[in-house]
Every structure is written in C-alpha cells, then in structure tokens.
Amino acid sequence: MPKVVIYLTRTCPFCNMAKRLLDSKGVSYEMIDIGNDRHAWAALEEKTGRNTVPQIFIGEHHVGGFDDLSAADRSGQLDQLLRA
C-alpha cells in the first residue's frame, strides 16, 4: 500500500471526516498539522494550488480534500489508489 499523508489542522471538521473514512478502510496514514505554520501553509498551497485542509496524498497522487476523497471512495478509485 502506498504511503498516505493528510495535511490538516486540529480544528477542521473535514479533516476529521477524512480520517474517519480512511480509518473505516483500515488505512494507516501520516498526519501533518499545519495549523500554526504559515510557511507550511504556503508550501502546501504552492504544491497543490489549494489553500484549504485537509489535503490528502496517496503515494505521489494528490487526491485533494475531503470531498475529493469521498468521491474517489464512491467511484471505487480510492480502493484502486490504495492498492497501487
């Protein structure tokens, strides 16, 4: 299974929903809290073109935020990414 990384903040409800979805699939992931780090926010925005959290990566693939993760789950794409 490829490495899964979630960029998040501790107070973000969508971050918690993303973690719950991944937990329900038995996926382990690395959490990177960028809540108090302006430089990390800027670097994440540069990398993704987005300035919201969560931002989820599976391997080198940028899934996006919670809505993107949820859509990937509904379509079956998430399972494919996790098997890659």
C-alpha positions in Angstrom: 0.0 0.0 0.0 1.4 3.4 -0.9 2.0 6.0 1.8 -1.0 8.1 2.7 -0.4 11.7 4.0 -3.0 14.1 5.3 -2.2 17.8 5.8 -4.7 19.1 8.4 -5.4 21.3 11.3 -6.7 20.1 14.6 -10.0 22.0 14.5 -11.0 21.1 11.0 -14.2 19.0 10.8 -13.5 17.9 7.2 -10.1 16.7 8.3 -11.8 14.6 11.0 -14.2 13.2 8.4 -11.3 12.3 6.1 -9.5 10.5 8.9 -12.7 8.6 9.7 -13.2 7.5 6.1 -9.6 6.2 5.9 -9.9 4.6 9.4 -13.0 2.7 8.2 -10.9 1.2 5.4 -8.1 0.2 7.8 -5.7 2.6 6.2 -2.8 4.0 8.2 -1.7 7.5 7.4 0.7 10.2 8.4 -0.9 13.4 9.7 0.9 16.7 9.2 -0.6 19.5 11.3 0.0 22.8 9.5 -2.4 24.9 11.7 0.2 27.2 13.2 2.8 27.2 10.5 2.4 29.9 7.8 5.4 28.5 5.9 3.9 25.0 5.7 0.5 26.5 4.5 2.4 28.4 1.8 4.3 25.3 0.8 1.1 23.3 0.6 -0.6 25.9 -1.4 2.3 26.0 -3.8 2.3 22.2 -4.1 -1.5 21.8 -4.5 -2.8 25.1 -5.8 -5.3 25.0 -2.8 -5.3 26.8 0.5 -7.7 24.6 2.4 -7.4 21.5 4.5 -7.4 18.6 4.5 -5.2 17.9 1.5 -4.6 14.2 1.0 -1.9 12.4 -0.9 -1.7 8.7 -1.7 1.8 8.0 -2.8 2.6 10.8 -5.2 -1.0 11.3 -6.2 -2.8 14.4 -4.8 -6.3 13.2 -4.1 -7.5 16.7 -2.9 -9.7 17.5 0.0 -12.4 15.5 1.8 -15.0 16.0 -0.9 -12.5 14.6 -3.4 -11.6 11.7 -1.1 -15.3 10.9 -0.6 -16.0 11.0 -4.4 -13.0 8.7 -5.0 -14.3 6.3 -2.5 -17.8 6.3 -4.0 -16.4 5.7 -7.5 -14.0 2.9 -6.4 -11.0 5.0 -7.4 -9.8 5.2 -3.8 -9.5 1.4 -3.5 -7.5 1.4 -6.7 -5.2 4.1 -5.4 -4.7 2.3 -2.2 -3.8 -1.0 -4.0 -1.3 0.7 -6.3 
